[in-house]
Amino acid sequence: MIADRLSGWTLGGALTGIGLLFAAAFHDRYWRWLDCFNELGRCYDPVSQNVYLEQAGAVWGGLAAIFLLLGIGLLCRK
């Protein structure tokens, strides 16, 4: 009984933590560059010489939403 509750809390916390990491990646790879994307969906940063893709928003944002919803759902259920 206690082991089930502890594993639920642990799994919920881990999924929420992973979701927060994906949310940080979403912010770093997409949200910061939202105004920079051209008609091809690319943004070039001359300082770091990185090319950011607009499709990264859907990938990182989707992963963040899935893991956060799963993790928070487990934590609320427990």
ZALO-508316 format. One record per residue (C-alpha): residue in three letters; x negated, y, z; residue number from 1. Coordinates in steps of 0.05 Angstrom, whole numbers, plus 5000, padded with zeros to 4 digits. Layout:
<sites>
Ala | X | Y | Z | NUM
...
</sites>
This chain:
<sites>
Met | 5000 | 5000 | 5000 | 1
Ile | 4947 | 5050 | 5020 | 2
Ala | 4900 | 5025 | 4966 | 3
Asp | 4955 | 5038 | 4914 | 4
Arg | 4966 | 5108 | 4939 | 5
Leu | 4892 | 5122 | 4941 | 6
Ser | 4881 | 5096 | 4871 | 7
Gly | 4940 | 5137 | 4846 | 8
Trp | 4911 | 5200 | 4877 | 9
Thr | 4842 | 5183 | 4849 | 10
Leu | 4868 | 5170 | 4779 | 11
Gly | 4912 | 5232 | 4780 | 12
Gly | 4854 | 5275 | 4804 | 13
Ala | 4808 | 5246 | 4751 | 14
Leu | 4857 | 5257 | 4695 | 15
Thr | 4870 | 5328 | 4718 | 16
Gly | 4795 | 5341 | 4722 | 17
Ile | 4785 | 5314 | 4651 | 18
Gly | 4843 | 5358 | 4628 | 19
Leu | 4809 | 5418 | 4659 | 20
Leu | 4745 | 5402 | 4623 | 21
Phe | 4783 | 5397 | 4557 | 22
Ala | 4817 | 5464 | 4573 | 23
Ala | 4749 | 5495 | 4584 | 24
Ala | 4726 | 5467 | 4516 | 25
Phe | 4790 | 5496 | 4485 | 26
His | 4774 | 5564 | 4513 | 27
Asp | 4701 | 5561 | 4492 | 28
Arg | 4710 | 5532 | 4422 | 29
Tyr | 4776 | 5566 | 4401 | 30
Trp | 4809 | 5618 | 4446 | 31
Arg | 4748 | 5664 | 4451 | 32
Trp | 4743 | 5667 | 4375 | 33
Leu | 4817 | 5675 | 4360 | 34
Asp | 4809 | 5743 | 4326 | 35
Cys | 4748 | 5722 | 4285 | 36
Phe | 4776 | 5666 | 4241 | 37
Asn | 4779 | 5680 | 4167 | 38
Glu | 4828 | 5654 | 4115 | 39
Leu | 4789 | 5588 | 4112 | 40
Gly | 4796 | 5577 | 4187 | 41
Arg | 4723 | 5590 | 4203 | 42
Cys | 4687 | 5639 | 4248 | 43
Tyr | 4612 | 5651 | 4244 | 44
Asp | 4577 | 5676 | 4307 | 45
Pro | 4511 | 5710 | 4284 | 46
Val | 4483 | 5711 | 4355 | 47
Ser | 4486 | 5636 | 4368 | 48
Gln | 4490 | 5618 | 4294 | 49
Asn | 4549 | 5572 | 4307 | 50
Val | 4609 | 5562 | 4261 | 51
Tyr | 4674 | 5553 | 4299 | 52
Leu | 4733 | 5519 | 4266 | 53
Glu | 4806 | 5537 | 4275 | 54
Gln | 4825 | 5463 | 4277 | 55
Ala | 4786 | 5457 | 4343 | 56
Gly | 4844 | 5492 | 4377 | 57
Ala | 4893 | 5436 | 4361 | 58
Val | 4844 | 5382 | 4381 | 59
Trp | 4819 | 5411 | 4447 | 60
Gly | 4886 | 5441 | 4465 | 61
Gly | 4923 | 5376 | 4451 | 62
Leu | 4874 | 5335 | 4492 | 63
Ala | 4877 | 5385 | 4549 | 64
Ala | 4953 | 5384 | 4549 | 65
Ile | 4958 | 5308 | 4548 | 66
Phe | 4908 | 5297 | 4604 | 67
Leu | 4935 | 5353 | 4648 | 68
Leu | 5007 | 5329 | 4640 | 69
Leu | 4987 | 5257 | 4657 | 70
Gly | 4944 | 5278 | 4716 | 71
Ile | 4994 | 5327 | 4746 | 72
Gly | 5050 | 5277 | 4734 | 73
Leu | 5013 | 5224 | 4773 | 74
Leu | 4996 | 5272 | 4829 | 75
Cys | 5068 | 5297 | 4835 | 76
Arg | 5096 | 5226 | 4834 | 77
Lys | 5050 | 5204 | 4890 | 78
</sites>
